[in-house]
Amino acid sequence: MTDELICGDLPDEAIEELREAKRILEHHGIADRLTELVGAPITASLKMLPDVAEKTLHTAIDRSLRVALDVALRTLGEHSIESGKPRLLTHKLLAGISGAAGGALGGATIAAELPVSTVLILRSVADIARSEGEDLSSVESRLACLQVFALDPGKGSKVDDDTEIGYFAVRAAMAKQIRDASQHILKNGVADNTAPALVKLISQIGKRFGVVVSEKLAAQAIPVIGAIGGALINSYFIDHYQDLARAHFTIRRLERVHGEPIVREAYGALR
């Protein structure tokens, strides 16, 4: 049975949007993009990272996602009534400036640089979400922005076991954490981001985001990269998540218009 027959309940324009979204979400991890940039497999560099760097990295990832969660819950709703195209270039330039410092000073700056980059990415993701019709006054929509950090399709992206999983499987695996976090926030507000429901959400996202950040740090640790390379790597970093966000929120828009079952069936049928 052909893609067109299986996707027959969707108009042609929606099928093409879905096809492009799937291409992004299933086939282009950040490691491949960074390998093209630096000219060598990033995974080889990861083996050279000392244990102390790994511990620092995990601490930085956790702190960055906690800061991003706080920003998502406290400020993203302020832009829910804005309109127009997302300001992708502005956020990319700011991320490049942040990355230049990390590239010039090396991996020791990860604890200071990563939270800045993560928040810049989150704000760009939220801008894309808004442009795709998301209501950012909704807690669920704001958490969907944070969820983008878990969507990298590269090898090694896992949730709870040793199985690499696709886009809808990631969403399904995180559905309970998103639901529990949303219910907690609606009931208790945003004063405490150490509540168990929020900690579990951060942990779940951190497992997948950590793979990407490790690859980014490994690339920045290559001696020839320097400040210019650090800026370029950070630009790749935010560009990657902008692509993931555009695909993610395109699918969510199609689900709102055509229904989740139809969109998910069509997504699975596309090759």
N, C-alpha and C positions, 0 to 999 in steps of 0.2 A: 504494500500500500504506500502511495507516495505521500510526501510531506503535505502537498496541497490538499489531498483528500482528507487527511487526518486533521488538518488545520482549517477545514472548510467552514467552521463556525466563526472564523475571524476574517475581517476584510484584509485585502492584500497589503495595505499600508501597515496594519497592525502586525501581520506576519513578518514583514521585512524589519520592523522595529524589534520584534522578538528575536529574529535571527541574528541581528547585530548585537543585541544584548547578550545572547547566549555565546556568541563568538568571544566577547570580552570576558564573560564570567567563567568560561570553561577552559580557555586556551592560552591566556596570556598572563602568566605570573610575573612578579617583579624581578625574580632571579634572571629570567631570560633577557629582560630589558637592561638590567645592570651588566650582565655578561657582554651584551653588545656594546655597551658604553666603555667598559674598562678593558675589554679584549681578552678576558680570561674567566673561566667558571668561578662564580662567587663561592660555591660550596667548598672549593679548595682552600680559599682564604679563611673560611670559618674554622677549619681544623687548627689554625694557628692562633686562635684567640685563647689567652690564658684563662684559668678558672675564675680569677678575680674579675675579669671583664664580663664573664657570663653572669656572675652574681650582680654586678653593677647594672648590667643590661636588664635583668629581670626586675630589679628594683625600679629602674627608670621606666620600664613599660607599665608596671603597676601604677606608679605615680602619675604617669602621663594619661592613662585611661581614667583615673580618678578625677584628674583635673578636667579632662574632656567631658566626663559625665556631669560634673558640677556645672560646666559651661552650658552643656546641652539642656539641663533642667532649669537653669536660672535665666538664661539670656536668649536662647534660640527663638522662643515664642515671641520676642519683641519684633521680629521681622516677618511675622506670619502674614501681614497684609501688604507687603511689598510686592511689586510686579516687575516684569521685564526679564531679560536674559541674565543668567548667572555671571558673576564677575570673576571668571576663571583666571584671567591673566594677572589681576591684582593679587590674588592669593598665591599664585605661582611665583611672582616676583618676591613677595615677602618670605616665602619658604626658601627661595634661593639665597636670600640674604642670611637667613638663619643657618642654612647649610654651609655657607662660606666660612662662618666662624668654626663650625664643627670640623670642616676639612682642614682649616689652617692649624687648629690646635689639637686635632686628633681625637681618638675615642674617649679621652678623659672628659670631654665636654658633653657626653651623651646625657648625663643627668640633668643638665641645664638646657640643652638644645632640644631634646626629644619632646618635652611637654609643650614647648613653643610650636614646633612643627606639627604636633598632633592637634593642637587647638586650631591652627591655621587650616589644616586639612578638614577638621570638623566643620568649621565655618563655611568652607567652600562646598563641602558635602551638603550642608543645610541649604545653601544658596541654590544648588542644583535640585534638591528636594522641593523647595518652594516653586522653582520654575516648572516642575513636573506636576504641580497641583497639590502637593502635600500641605496639610494644615499644621503648621508648626506650633500652634497653640495646643495641639494634642500631645500628650505625654508619649503615646505610642509612636507617633511620627518622629518625635525627637530621639527616642530610643532606636528607631529604625536608622537614623543618621549615624548613631554610634555603632550600630550593627555592621555598617560598611567596613569597619576595620577588621571584620572577621571573614571577608569575602574573597580574599586573594585566592586564586585557583591553583597556585603553584604546588609542585610536589612537596610533600611533607606537611601540608596543611591538614590538620586533624582536629577532631573535637574530643572524643572520649576513648578512642581505641586506635588501632593501627590501620584503619581503613581511610583512604583518601575519599572525600565525599564531594558531591557537586553542590550547586547553588541552592536548590530547593531542599536538599538534605541538611545543609547548614541552617537554613531558616527553620526547618522542622526541629532540628536538634536544639535550637535556641528558643523555640517558641515558649516553653515553660518559663525560662528565665526572663524573657521579655514580659510575659503576662504577669508573673509574680512581682517583678520590679515596678511595672505600671500600677498594679493594685496597691503596692506599698506606698508609692509616691502620692497617688490620689487620696489615700487614707491619712498619711502622716506628713505629707509635704516633702520638701527637699533639704531640710535642715541637717539631716544626718545621712551621709553617703556610706556609712560603715554598717548599715543594716544588712543582715544576712542575704536578703533578696538581691541587694545591689552588689554585694561582694561576689556572689555567685555569677551574676551577669558579667562583671568585670573580669573574673577568672576565666569564664568561657570565651570571651572575646580575646583576652590576653594570650590564650594558647595559640591562636591563629595569627594574631597581630605580631606576636613575638618572633615567629618564623620570618616575617617580612623585615622586621627591624634588625634581626640578626644579619640578614643578607645585606641590608643597607650599611650597617656598621662595618661589616667585613669589607665592603667596597671602599668605604671611607678610610679604612685602616691601611690600604695599599699606599706605600710611601709616595708614589708618583702622582697621587690624586691631588693633594694640596687644596688650597682655598677655592680655586676655580672649579676643580672637580667636585669638591664638597657642595658647592652651590648647584652644580649641574645634577648631581645625584639627588639632592633634595627636590629639585624641579621635577626629576623623573618620579620621585616618591609621591609628590602631591598629584602629578599628572596621572599616575596609576590609579590613585584613589578617586580622582575626579571621573575617570573612565568607569570604574566600578560603580560609583554613585549614580552616574547617568544610566547605566544598565539596570541597576537595582530599582531606581525610582521610575524608570520607564515601565518595567514589569509591574510594579505596584499600581501605576496609573492604568495600565491595560487591565489589571485585575479589577480595579474599581469600575471600569467601563463595561467589561465583558464577563466578569465573574472569574473567581480564582480557579475553579475546576477546568474551565475551557482553556485558560491561559496555561495552566500547568501541563495539561495534556498536550497542547500544541508545542510547548517548549520541549517536552520529552520526545516528541516526534521529529523535531527538526534535526538535521544532520549537518 
